[in-house]
Amino acid sequence: MLLIEISNAREVVRKRVGRLGERLIGKIVDADSQVEKALIQEMETAFQEFGIEARILSVQGPSLEGSTILQLPLNVKEVRDVKLQN
C-alpha cells in the first residue's frame, strides 16, 4: 500500500492559475482537491500503461506526525478503480 502526502498543493495550483487566481485559493479553489484529482488521473493512466489494476482512494483525515506515527481517521472523498482495457 502506498500513501502519498502532497505537501505543496497551494504552490502547484498557484503556478497553474497565476497571480490573479492566487486570491481564489482556499475560497473558491480547493488546492488539495485539485492537485489530488490531477494526480489520480496521471496515476490511472500510468497504471493502465504498466498493466496494473488498482483502487486509488482520495481520503481526508490521515495525518503524519514526524516520521514514525500515522493517524488514520478516514473520510473517503473519491475512489477510482483502475481496470485494464482490452
Beta strands, then each sheet from edge to edge (+ up, - down):
strand 1: 54-60
strand 2: 63-65
strand 3: 69-71
strand 4: 75-82
sheet 1: 1+ 4-
sheet 2: 2+ 3-
end
